Each structure stands twice: as C-alpha cells, then as structure tokens.
Amino acid sequence: MKKSIILLCGCGCGCGCPEVFENASAAEPQQIEIKDDFDGLVKMSKSQFSVLINSAKQGKLDGCLEA
C-alpha cells in the first residue's frame, strides 16, 4: 500500500504535481517512489532516500539550481 510522504506542489492545486510515496509492499530497494508531474516514476530504497535528505540538510545541494 502506498502512503504519501509529501506533495511537492508549488502552485497549490494538488493535481498532477510531483509527490513522494512510501510503498511498504514493494521490495526494499524500491520502497520510496517519487512521481513527477509527467507520471515518470523514480524508485529507491529508504537508505538511498535518507542519503538524499541528509545531503540536503547538510547543504550539499545548495546552489544546484543556480544557473
């Protein structure tokens, strides 16, 4: 069963926006799912997702969107 972790909606409409899910019924390497607004899907393990979160918290992703 999928459980929404966070809706990444910049416009507030909540329709078709990117979203992060936990899919506890999936195999461990694929329990975190990130759906983009074009219905693309990225699957990763909880430990991989943890690396992403911790990297963001440590500022390692700061400036990655700057041109």
N, CA, C and O atoms as a Tripos MOL2 file, in Angstrom:
@<TRIPOS>MOLECULE
protein
  268   267    67     0     0
PROTEIN
NO_CHARGES

@<TRIPOS>ATOM
      1 N           0.8310   -1.1840    0.0000 N.3       1 MET1
      2 CA          0.0000    0.0000    0.0000 C.3       1 MET1
      3 C           0.8800    1.2530    0.0000 C.2       1 MET1
      4 O           1.8400    1.3420    0.7650 O.2       1 MET1
      5 N           0.5540    2.2020   -0.8440 N.am      2 LYS2
      6 CA          1.3030    3.4510   -0.9300 C.3       2 LYS2
      7 C           0.7770    4.4590    0.0780 C.2       2 LYS2
      8 O          -0.4280    4.5930    0.2910 O.2       2 LYS2
      9 N           1.7300    5.1700    0.6980 N.am      3 LYS3
     10 CA          1.3740    6.2400    1.6290 C.3       3 LYS3
     11 C           2.1170    7.4990    1.1770 C.2       3 LYS3
     12 O           3.3330    7.4710    0.9900 O.2       3 LYS3
     13 N           1.4020    8.5770    1.0050 N.am      4 SER4
     14 CA          2.0150    9.8310    0.5910 C.3       4 SER4
     15 C           2.9030   10.3660    1.7140 C.2       4 SER4
     16 O           2.4960   10.4150    2.8750 O.2       4 SER4
     17 N           4.1190   10.7640    1.3490 N.am      5 ILE5
     18 CA          5.0350   11.3900    2.3040 C.3       5 ILE5
     19 C           4.9350   12.9020    2.1830 C.2       5 ILE5
     20 O           4.8270   13.6140    3.1810 O.2       5 ILE5
     21 N           4.9720   13.3860    0.9320 N.am      6 ILE6
     22 CA          4.8640   14.8320    0.7160 C.3       6 ILE6
     23 C           4.4290   15.1010   -0.7260 C.2       6 ILE6
     24 O           4.8580   14.4230   -1.6600 O.2       6 ILE6
     25 N           3.5760   16.0990   -0.8800 N.am      7 LEU7
     26 CA          3.1560   16.5870   -2.1910 C.3       7 LEU7
     27 C           4.0060   17.8070   -2.4980 C.2       7 LEU7
     28 O           4.0250   18.7660   -1.7260 O.2       7 LEU7
     29 N           4.7010   17.7740   -3.6090 N.am      8 LEU8
     30 CA          5.6110   18.8550   -3.9890 C.3       8 LEU8
     31 C           4.9300   19.7690   -4.9920 C.2       8 LEU8
     32 O           5.2620   19.7780   -6.1770 O.2       8 LEU8
     33 N           3.9840   20.5270   -4.4990 N.am      9 CYS9
     34 CA          3.1530   21.3510   -5.3660 C.3       9 CYS9
     35 C           3.4380   22.8260   -5.1120 C.2       9 CYS9
     36 O           3.0970   23.3530   -4.0530 O.2       9 CYS9
     37 N           4.0520   23.4830   -6.0650 N.am     10 GLY10
     38 CA          4.3550   24.8960   -5.9150 C.3      10 GLY10
     39 C           3.1620   25.8040   -6.1660 C.2      10 GLY10
     40 O           3.1560   26.9590   -5.7380 O.2      10 GLY10
     41 N           2.1610   25.2920   -6.8530 N.am     11 CYS11
     42 CA          1.0160   26.1360   -7.2090 C.3      11 CYS11
     43 C          -0.1630   25.9550   -6.2570 C.2      11 CYS11
     44 O          -1.0800   26.7760   -6.2500 O.2      11 CYS11
     45 N          -0.1490   24.8970   -5.4590 N.am     12 GLY12
     46 CA         -1.2230   24.6740   -4.5090 C.3      12 GLY12
     47 C          -2.4500   23.9680   -5.0660 C.2      12 GLY12
     48 O          -3.4300   23.7760   -4.3470 O.2      12 GLY12
     49 N          -2.4130   23.5810   -6.3330 N.am     13 CYS13
     50 CA         -3.6000   22.9520   -6.9250 C.3      13 CYS13
     51 C          -3.7420   21.4890   -6.5140 C.2      13 CYS13
     52 O          -4.8570   20.9800   -6.4020 O.2      13 CYS13
     53 N          -2.6250   20.8200   -6.2920 N.am     14 GLY14
     54 CA         -2.6650   19.4280   -5.8640 C.3      14 GLY14
     55 C          -3.0350   18.4300   -6.9500 C.2      14 GLY14
     56 O          -3.2600   17.2570   -6.6540 O.2      14 GLY14
     57 N          -3.1030   18.8670   -8.1880 N.am     15 CYS15
     58 CA         -3.4790   17.9440   -9.2620 C.3      15 CYS15
     59 C          -2.3030   17.7190  -10.2110 C.2      15 CYS15
     60 O          -1.8430   18.6430  -10.8810 O.2      15 CYS15
     61 N          -1.8340   16.4950  -10.2560 N.am     16 GLY16
     62 CA         -0.7420   16.1520  -11.1580 C.3      16 GLY16
     63 C           0.6120   16.6660  -10.7260 C.2      16 GLY16
     64 O           1.5560   16.6480  -11.5160 O.2      16 GLY16
     65 N           0.7300   17.1190   -9.5040 N.am     17 CYS17
     66 CA          2.0000   17.6490   -9.0120 C.3      17 CYS17
     67 C           2.9120   16.5080   -8.5670 C.2      17 CYS17
     68 O           2.4300   15.4230   -8.2400 O.2      17 CYS17
     69 N           4.2350   16.7450   -8.5520 N.am     18 PRO18
     70 CA          5.1500   15.7150   -8.0670 C.3      18 PRO18
     71 C           4.8120   15.3230   -6.6340 C.2      18 PRO18
     72 O           4.3400   16.1410   -5.8440 O.2      18 PRO18
     73 N           5.0660   14.0450   -6.3130 N.am     19 GLU19
     74 CA          4.7400   13.5500   -4.9860 C.3      19 GLU19
     75 C           5.7010   12.4340   -4.5990 C.2      19 GLU19
     76 O           6.1540   11.6700   -5.4520 O.2      19 GLU19
     77 N           6.0070   12.3450   -3.3130 N.am     20 VAL20
     78 CA          6.8660   11.2940   -2.7750 C.3      20 VAL20
     79 C           5.9890   10.3410   -1.9700 C.2      20 VAL20
     80 O           5.1830   10.7670   -1.1430 O.2      20 VAL20
     81 N           6.1600    9.0380   -2.2280 N.am     21 PHE21
     82 CA          5.3790    7.9960   -1.5640 C.3      21 PHE21
     83 C           6.2850    6.9880   -0.8840 C.2      21 PHE21
     84 O           7.4320    6.7940   -1.2870 O.2      21 PHE21
     85 N           5.7570    6.3450    0.1570 N.am     22 GLU22
     86 CA          6.3600    5.1430    0.7070 C.3      22 GLU22
     87 C           5.4660    3.9850    0.2860 C.2      22 GLU22
     88 O           4.2580    4.0000    0.5270 O.2      22 GLU22
     89 N           6.0650    2.9870   -0.3410 N.am     23 ASN23
     90 CA          5.3240    1.8040   -0.7760 C.3      23 ASN23
     91 C           5.8540    0.6130    0.0170 C.2      23 ASN23
     92 O           6.7710   -0.0760   -0.4280 O.2      23 ASN23
     93 N           5.2780    0.3750    1.1850 N.am     24 ALA24
     94 CA          5.7540   -0.6620    2.0930 C.3      24 ALA24
     95 C           5.5920   -2.0680    1.5210 C.2      24 ALA24
     96 O           6.2680   -2.9920    1.9760 O.2      24 ALA24
     97 N           4.7210   -2.2500    0.5450 N.am     25 SER25
     98 CA          4.5130   -3.5750   -0.0300 C.3      25 SER25
     99 C           5.5240   -3.8890   -1.1430 C.2      25 SER25
    100 O           5.5820   -5.0220   -1.6200 O.2      25 SER25
    101 N           6.3070   -2.9090   -1.5530 N.am     26 ALA26
    102 CA          7.3190   -3.1260   -2.6000 C.3      26 ALA26
    103 C           8.5660   -3.7600   -1.9920 C.2      26 ALA26
    104 O           8.7590   -3.7450   -0.7760 O.2      26 ALA26
    105 N           9.3990   -4.3120   -2.8530 N.am     27 ALA27
    106 CA         10.6940   -4.8400   -2.4020 C.3      27 ALA27
    107 C          11.5010   -3.6980   -1.7820 C.2      27 ALA27
    108 O          11.3640   -2.5510   -2.2090 O.2      27 ALA27
    109 N          12.3390   -3.9890   -0.7850 N.am     28 GLU28
    110 CA         13.0700   -2.9650   -0.0360 C.3      28 GLU28
    111 C          13.8190   -1.9640   -0.9320 C.2      28 GLU28
    112 O          13.7930   -0.7680   -0.6400 O.2      28 GLU28
    113 N          14.4750   -2.4030   -1.9970 N.am     29 PRO29
    114 CA         15.1940   -1.4080   -2.8190 C.3      29 PRO29
    115 C          14.2950   -0.4440   -3.5870 C.2      29 PRO29
    116 O          14.7900    0.4690   -4.2470 O.2      29 PRO29
    117 N          12.9860   -0.6360   -3.5060 N.am     30 GLN30
    118 CA         12.0540    0.1870   -4.2840 C.3      30 GLN30
    119 C          10.9100    0.7440   -3.4370 C.2      30 GLN30
    120 O           9.8440    1.0490   -3.9730 O.2      30 GLN30
    121 N          11.1100    0.8820   -2.1290 N.am     31 GLN31
    122 CA         10.0030    1.2960   -1.2610 C.3      31 GLN31
    123 C           9.7130    2.7870   -1.2750 C.2      31 GLN31
    124 O           8.6350    3.1970   -0.8460 O.2      31 GLN31
    125 N          10.6230    3.5990   -1.7470 N.am     32 ILE32
    126 CA         10.3680    5.0250   -1.8800 C.3      32 ILE32
    127 C          10.1380    5.3210   -3.3550 C.2      32 ILE32
    128 O          10.9410    4.9340   -4.2030 O.2      32 ILE32
    129 N           9.0570    5.9970   -3.6560 N.am     33 GLU33
    130 CA          8.7100    6.3360   -5.0370 C.3      33 GLU33
    131 C           8.5220    7.8440   -5.1500 C.2      33 GLU33
    132 O           7.8470    8.4630   -4.3280 O.2      33 GLU33
    133 N           9.1250    8.4190   -6.1750 N.am     34 ILE34
    134 CA          8.9430    9.8350   -6.4660 C.3      34 ILE34
    135 C           8.3030    9.9250   -7.8430 C.2      34 ILE34
    136 O           8.8980    9.5340   -8.8480 O.2      34 ILE34
    137 N           7.0810   10.4460   -7.8750 N.am     35 LYS35
    138 CA          6.3270   10.6030   -9.1280 C.3      35 LYS35
    139 C           6.4500   12.0520   -9.5740 C.2      35 LYS35
    140 O           6.1800   12.9720   -8.8020 O.2      35 LYS35
    141 N           6.8580   12.2490  -10.8160 N.am     36 ASP36
    142 CA          6.9330   13.6250  -11.3120 C.3      36 ASP36
    143 C           5.6080   14.0350  -11.9420 C.2      36 ASP36
    144 O           4.6790   13.2320  -12.0220 O.2      36 ASP36
    145 N           5.5230   15.2800  -12.3870 N.am     37 ASP37
    146 CA          4.2590   15.7800  -12.9280 C.3      37 ASP37
    147 C           3.9770   15.3040  -14.3470 C.2      37 ASP37
    148 O           2.9850   15.7130  -14.9490 O.2      37 ASP37
    149 N           4.8460   14.4380  -14.8930 N.am     38 PHE38
    150 CA          4.6080   13.8400  -16.2020 C.3      38 PHE38
    151 C           4.3660   12.3380  -16.0650 C.2      38 PHE38
    152 O           4.4380   11.6020  -17.0490 O.2      38 PHE38
    153 N           4.0750   11.8810  -14.8280 N.am     39 ASP39
    154 CA          3.8360   10.4830  -14.4750 C.3      39 ASP39
    155 C           5.0760    9.6000  -14.5790 C.2      39 ASP39
    156 O           4.9660    8.3750  -14.6040 O.2      39 ASP39
    157 N           6.2770   10.2290  -14.6430 N.am     40 GLY40
    158 CA          7.5140    9.4680  -14.5310 C.3      40 GLY40
    159 C           7.6630    9.0100  -13.0870 C.2      40 GLY40
    160 O           7.1330    9.6450  -12.1750 O.2      40 GLY40
    161 N           8.3790    7.9180  -12.8740 N.am     41 LEU41
    162 CA          8.4960    7.3670  -11.5350 C.3      41 LEU41
    163 C           9.9360    6.9690  -11.2510 C.2      41 LEU41
    164 O          10.5630    6.2730  -12.0500 O.2      41 LEU41
    165 N          10.4570    7.4080  -10.1220 N.am     42 VAL42
    166 CA         11.7720    7.0080   -9.6270 C.3      42 VAL42
    167 C          11.5380    6.1830   -8.3830 C.2      42 VAL42
    168 O          10.7660    6.5730   -7.5060 O.2      42 VAL42
    169 N          12.2110    5.0290   -8.3020 N.am     43 LYS43
    170 CA         12.0910    4.1710   -7.1220 C.3      43 LYS43
    171 C          13.4600    4.0320   -6.4880 C.2      43 LYS43
    172 O          14.4670    3.8910   -7.1830 O.2      43 LYS43
    173 N          13.4930    4.0730   -5.1600 N.am     44 MET44
    174 CA         14.7560    3.9310   -4.4440 C.3      44 MET44
    175 C          14.4990    3.3210   -3.0790 C.2      44 MET44
    176 O          13.3590    3.2410   -2.6200 O.2      44 MET44
    177 N          15.5710    2.8940   -2.4410 N.am     45 SER45
    178 CA         15.4520    2.3350   -1.1020 C.3      45 SER45
    179 C          15.3290    3.4590   -0.0810 C.2      45 SER45
    180 O          15.6160    4.6210   -0.3700 O.2      45 SER45
    181 N          14.8980    3.0850    1.1130 N.am     46 LYS46
    182 CA         14.8160    4.0650    2.1880 C.3      46 LYS46
    183 C          16.2060    4.6040    2.5290 C.2      46 LYS46
    184 O          16.3490    5.7830    2.8510 O.2      46 LYS46
    185 N          17.2250    3.7530    2.4600 N.am     47 SER47
    186 CA         18.5790    4.2290    2.7690 C.3      47 SER47
    187 C          19.0700    5.2150    1.7080 C.2      47 SER47
    188 O          19.7540    6.1800    2.0490 O.2      47 SER47
    189 N          18.7440    5.0030    0.4440 N.am     48 GLN48
    190 CA         19.1110    5.9600   -0.5990 C.3      48 GLN48
    191 C          18.3760    7.2790   -0.3960 C.2      48 GLN48
    192 O          18.9640    8.3490   -0.5570 O.2      48 GLN48
    193 N          17.0980    7.2110   -0.0430 N.am     49 PHE49
    194 CA         16.3150    8.4150    0.2130 C.3      49 PHE49
    195 C          16.8860    9.1670    1.4140 C.2      49 PHE49
    196 O          16.9010   10.3980    1.4330 O.2      49 PHE49
    197 N          17.3490    8.4280    2.4040 N.am     50 SER50
    198 CA         17.9650    9.0250    3.5800 C.3      50 SER50
    199 C          19.2200    9.8080    3.2000 C.2      50 SER50
    200 O          19.4640   10.8870    3.7400 O.2      50 SER50
    201 N          20.0120    9.2750    2.2800 N.am     51 VAL51
    202 CA         21.2080    9.9900    1.8020 C.3      51 VAL51
    203 C          20.8010   11.3090    1.1490 C.2      51 VAL51
    204 O          21.4370   12.3380    1.3790 O.2      51 VAL51
    205 N          19.7600   11.2830    0.3460 N.am     52 LEU52
    206 CA         19.2580   12.4970   -0.3060 C.3      52 LEU52
    207 C          18.8170   13.5310    0.7280 C.2      52 LEU52
    208 O          19.1820   14.7030    0.6370 O.2      52 LEU52
    209 N          18.0350   13.0920    1.7040 N.am     53 ILE53
    210 CA         17.5420   14.0070    2.7410 C.3      53 ILE53
    211 C          18.7000   14.5880    3.5480 C.2      53 ILE53
    212 O          18.7560   15.7960    3.7780 O.2      53 ILE53
    213 N          19.6210   13.7270    3.9780 N.am     54 ASN54
    214 CA         20.7500   14.2050    4.7820 C.3      54 ASN54
    215 C          21.6600   15.1340    3.9870 C.2      54 ASN54
    216 O          22.1880   16.1000    4.5370 O.2      54 ASN54
    217 N          21.8460   14.8570    2.7160 N.am     55 SER55
    218 CA         22.6530   15.7360    1.8680 C.3      55 SER55
    219 C          22.0200   17.1150    1.7720 C.2      55 SER55
    220 O          22.7190   18.1280    1.8170 O.2      55 SER55
    221 N          20.7040   17.1570    1.6410 N.am     56 ALA56
    222 CA         20.0030   18.4460    1.5890 C.3      56 ALA56
    223 C          20.1410   19.1810    2.9170 C.2      56 ALA56
    224 O          20.3810   20.3880    2.9360 O.2      56 ALA56
    225 N          19.9920   18.4660    4.0210 N.am     57 LYS57
    226 CA         20.1040   19.0830    5.3430 C.3      57 LYS57
    227 C          21.5030   19.6540    5.5840 C.2      57 LYS57
    228 O          21.6540   20.6790    6.2500 O.2      57 LYS57
    229 N          22.5140   18.9920    5.0430 N.am     58 GLN58
    230 CA         23.8960   19.4270    5.2260 C.3      58 GLN58
    231 C          24.3140   20.5220    4.2580 C.2      58 GLN58
    232 O          25.4460   21.0040    4.3130 O.2      58 GLN58
    233 N          23.4060   20.9160    3.3720 N.am     59 GLY59
    234 CA         23.6950   21.9900    2.4340 C.3      59 GLY59
    235 C          24.4200   21.5430    1.1790 C.2      59 GLY59
    236 O          24.8380   22.3820    0.3810 O.2      59 GLY59
    237 N          24.5790   20.2290    0.9840 N.am     60 LYS60
    238 CA         25.3050   19.7210   -0.1750 C.3      60 LYS60
    239 C          24.5810   19.9900   -1.4910 C.2      60 LYS60
    240 O          25.1910   19.9370   -2.5600 O.2      60 LYS60
    241 N          23.2830   20.2790   -1.4150 N.am     61 LEU61
    242 CA         22.5190   20.5490   -2.6260 C.3      61 LEU61
    243 C          22.3170   22.0480   -2.8580 C.2      61 LEU61
    244 O          21.7730   22.4630   -3.8810 O.2      61 LEU61
    245 N          22.7610   22.8440   -1.8960 N.am     62 ASP62
    246 CA         22.6350   24.2970   -2.0420 C.3      62 ASP62
    247 C          23.3470   24.7580   -3.3110 C.2      62 ASP62
    248 O          24.4810   24.3590   -3.5770 O.2      62 ASP62
    249 N          22.6970   25.5730   -4.0610 N.am     63 GLY63
    250 CA         23.2980   26.1260   -5.2720 C.3      63 GLY63
    251 C          23.1520   25.2470   -6.4960 C.2      63 GLY63
    252 O          23.5640   25.6530   -7.5830 O.2      63 GLY63
    253 N          22.5760   24.0480   -6.3650 N.am     64 CYS64
    254 CA         22.4770   23.1640   -7.5300 C.3      64 CYS64
    255 C          21.4950   23.6910   -8.5720 C.2      64 CYS64
    256 O          21.5500   23.2760   -9.7290 O.2      64 CYS64
    257 N          20.6020   24.5930   -8.1860 N.am     65 LEU65
    258 CA         19.6280   25.1480   -9.1350 C.3      65 LEU65
    259 C          20.0550   26.4810   -9.6910 C.2      65 LEU65
    260 O          19.3800   27.0470  -10.5520 O.2      65 LEU65
    261 N          21.1750   26.9900   -9.2040 N.am     66 GLU66
    262 CA         21.6580   28.2760   -9.7110 C.3      66 GLU66
    263 C          22.2580   28.1020  -11.0950 C.2      66 GLU66
    264 O          22.9600   27.1260  -11.3620 O.2      66 GLU66
    265 N          21.9830   29.0350  -11.9530 N.am     67 ALA67
    266 CA         22.5000   28.9650  -13.3320 C.3      67 ALA67
    267 C          23.9230   29.4430  -13.3970 C.2      67 ALA67
    268 O          24.5220   29.4550  -14.4730 O.2      67 ALA67
@<TRIPOS>BOND
     1     1     2 1
     2     2     3 1
     3     3     4 2
     4     3     5 am
     5     5     6 1
     6     6     7 1
     7     7     8 2
     8     7     9 am
     9     9    10 1
    10    10    11 1
    11    11    12 2
    12    11    13 am
    13    13    14 1
    14    14    15 1
    15    15    16 2
    16    15    17 am
    17    17    18 1
    18    18    19 1
    19    19    20 2
    20    19    21 am
    21    21    22 1
    22    22    23 1
    23    23    24 2
    24    23    25 am
    25    25    26 1
    26    26    27 1
    27    27    28 2
    28    27    29 am
    29    29    30 1
    30    30    31 1
    31    31    32 2
    32    31    33 am
    33    33    34 1
    34    34    35 1
    35    35    36 2
    36    35    37 am
    37    37    38 1
    38    38    39 1
    39    39    40 2
    40    39    41 am
    41    41    42 1
    42    42    43 1
    43    43    44 2
    44    43    45 am
    45    45    46 1
    46    46    47 1
    47    47    48 2
    48    47    49 am
    49    49    50 1
    50    50    51 1
    51    51    52 2
    52    51    53 am
    53    53    54 1
    54    54    55 1
    55    55    56 2
    56    55    57 am
    57    57    58 1
    58    58    59 1
    59    59    60 2
    60    59    61 am
    61    61    62 1
    62    62    63 1
    63    63    64 2
    64    63    65 am
    65    65    66 1
    66    66    67 1
    67    67    68 2
    68    67    69 am
    69    69    70 1
    70    70    71 1
    71    71    72 2
    72    71    73 am
    73    73    74 1
    74    74    75 1
    75    75    76 2
    76    75    77 am
    77    77    78 1
    78    78    79 1
    79    79    80 2
    80    79    81 am
    81    81    82 1
    82    82    83 1
    83    83    84 2
    84    83    85 am
    85    85    86 1
    86    86    87 1
    87    87    88 2
    88    87    89 am
    89    89    90 1
    90    90    91 1
    91    91    92 2
    92    91    93 am
    93    93    94 1
    94    94    95 1
    95    95    96 2
    96    95    97 am
    97    97    98 1
    98    98    99 1
    99    99   100 2
   100    99   101 am
   101   101   102 1
   102   102   103 1
   103   103   104 2
   104   103   105 am
   105   105   106 1
   106   106   107 1
   107   107   108 2
   108   107   109 am
   109   109   110 1
   110   110   111 1
   111   111   112 2
   112   111   113 am
   113   113   114 1
   114   114   115 1
   115   115   116 2
   116   115   117 am
   117   117   118 1
   118   118   119 1
   119   119   120 2
   120   119   121 am
   121   121   122 1
   122   122   123 1
   123   123   124 2
   124   123   125 am
   125   125   126 1
   126   126   127 1
   127   127   128 2
   128   127   129 am
   129   129   130 1
   130   130   131 1
   131   131   132 2
   132   131   133 am
   133   133   134 1
   134   134   135 1
   135   135   136 2
   136   135   137 am
   137   137   138 1
   138   138   139 1
   139   139   140 2
   140   139   141 am
   141   141   142 1
   142   142   143 1
   143   143   144 2
   144   143   145 am
   145   145   146 1
   146   146   147 1
   147   147   148 2
   148   147   149 am
   149   149   150 1
   150   150   151 1
   151   151   152 2
   152   151   153 am
   153   153   154 1
   154   154   155 1
   155   155   156 2
   156   155   157 am
   157   157   158 1
   158   158   159 1
   159   159   160 2
   160   159   161 am
   161   161   162 1
   162   162   163 1
   163   163   164 2
   164   163   165 am
   165   165   166 1
   166   166   167 1
   167   167   168 2
   168   167   169 am
   169   169   170 1
   170   170   171 1
   171   171   172 2
   172   171   173 am
   173   173   174 1
   174   174   175 1
   175   175   176 2
   176   175   177 am
   177   177   178 1
   178   178   179 1
   179   179   180 2
   180   179   181 am
   181   181   182 1
   182   182   183 1
   183   183   184 2
   184   183   185 am
   185   185   186 1
   186   186   187 1
   187   187   188 2
   188   187   189 am
   189   189   190 1
   190   190   191 1
   191   191   192 2
   192   191   193 am
   193   193   194 1
   194   194   195 1
   195   195   196 2
   196   195   197 am
   197   197   198 1
   198   198   199 1
   199   199   200 2
   200   199   201 am
   201   201   202 1
   202   202   203 1
   203   203   204 2
   204   203   205 am
   205   205   206 1
   206   206   207 1
   207   207   208 2
   208   207   209 am
   209   209   210 1
   210   210   211 1
   211   211   212 2
   212   211   213 am
   213   213   214 1
   214   214   215 1
   215   215   216 2
   216   215   217 am
   217   217   218 1
   218   218   219 1
   219   219   220 2
   220   219   221 am
   221   221   222 1
   222   222   223 1
   223   223   224 2
   224   223   225 am
   225   225   226 1
   226   226   227 1
   227   227   228 2
   228   227   229 am
   229   229   230 1
   230   230   231 1
   231   231   232 2
   232   231   233 am
   233   233   234 1
   234   234   235 1
   235   235   236 2
   236   235   237 am
   237   237   238 1
   238   238   239 1
   239   239   240 2
   240   239   241 am
   241   241   242 1
   242   242   243 1
   243   243   244 2
   244   243   245 am
   245   245   246 1
   246   246   247 1
   247   247   248 2
   248   247   249 am
   249   249   250 1
   250   250   251 1
   251   251   252 2
   252   251   253 am
   253   253   254 1
   254   254   255 1
   255   255   256 2
   256   255   257 am
   257   257   258 1
   258   258   259 1
   259   259   260 2
   260   259   261 am
   261   261   262 1
   262   262   263 1
   263   263   264 2
   264   263   265 am
   265   265   266 1
   266   266   267 1
   267   267   268 2
@<TRIPOS>SUBSTRUCTURE
     1 MET1         2 RESIDUE 1 A MET
     2 LYS2         6 RESIDUE 1 A LYS
     3 LYS3        10 RESIDUE 1 A LYS
     4 SER4        14 RESIDUE 1 A SER
     5 ILE5        18 RESIDUE 1 A ILE
     6 ILE6        22 RESIDUE 1 A ILE
     7 LEU7        26 RESIDUE 1 A LEU
     8 LEU8        30 RESIDUE 1 A LEU
     9 CYS9        34 RESIDUE 1 A CYS
    10 GLY10       38 RESIDUE 1 A GLY
    11 CYS11       42 RESIDUE 1 A CYS
    12 GLY12       46 RESIDUE 1 A GLY
    13 CYS13       50 RESIDUE 1 A CYS
    14 GLY14       54 RESIDUE 1 A GLY
    15 CYS15       58 RESIDUE 1 A CYS
    16 GLY16       62 RESIDUE 1 A GLY
    17 CYS17       66 RESIDUE 1 A CYS
    18 PRO18       70 RESIDUE 1 A PRO
    19 GLU19       74 RESIDUE 1 A GLU
    20 VAL20       78 RESIDUE 1 A VAL
    21 PHE21       82 RESIDUE 1 A PHE
    22 GLU22       86 RESIDUE 1 A GLU
    23 ASN23       90 RESIDUE 1 A ASN
    24 ALA24       94 RESIDUE 1 A ALA
    25 SER25       98 RESIDUE 1 A SER
    26 ALA26      102 RESIDUE 1 A ALA
    27 ALA27      106 RESIDUE 1 A ALA
    28 GLU28      110 RESIDUE 1 A GLU
    29 PRO29      114 RESIDUE 1 A PRO
    30 GLN30      118 RESIDUE 1 A GLN
    31 GLN31      122 RESIDUE 1 A GLN
    32 ILE32      126 RESIDUE 1 A ILE
    33 GLU33      130 RESIDUE 1 A GLU
    34 ILE34      134 RESIDUE 1 A ILE
    35 LYS35      138 RESIDUE 1 A LYS
    36 ASP36      142 RESIDUE 1 A ASP
    37 ASP37      146 RESIDUE 1 A ASP
    38 PHE38      150 RESIDUE 1 A PHE
    39 ASP39      154 RESIDUE 1 A ASP
    40 GLY40      158 RESIDUE 1 A GLY
    41 LEU41      162 RESIDUE 1 A LEU
    42 VAL42      166 RESIDUE 1 A VAL
    43 LYS43      170 RESIDUE 1 A LYS
    44 MET44      174 RESIDUE 1 A MET
    45 SER45      178 RESIDUE 1 A SER
    46 LYS46      182 RESIDUE 1 A LYS
    47 SER47      186 RESIDUE 1 A SER
    48 GLN48      190 RESIDUE 1 A GLN
    49 PHE49      194 RESIDUE 1 A PHE
    50 SER50      198 RESIDUE 1 A SER
    51 VAL51      202 RESIDUE 1 A VAL
    52 LEU52      206 RESIDUE 1 A LEU
    53 ILE53      210 RESIDUE 1 A ILE
    54 ASN54      214 RESIDUE 1 A ASN
    55 SER55      218 RESIDUE 1 A SER
    56 ALA56      222 RESIDUE 1 A ALA
    57 LYS57      226 RESIDUE 1 A LYS
    58 GLN58      230 RESIDUE 1 A GLN
    59 GLY59      234 RESIDUE 1 A GLY
    60 LYS60      238 RESIDUE 1 A LYS
    61 LEU61      242 RESIDUE 1 A LEU
    62 ASP62      246 RESIDUE 1 A ASP
    63 GLY63      250 RESIDUE 1 A GLY
    64 CYS64      254 RESIDUE 1 A CYS
    65 LEU65      258 RESIDUE 1 A LEU
    66 GLU66      262 RESIDUE 1 A GLU
    67 ALA67      266 RESIDUE 1 A ALA
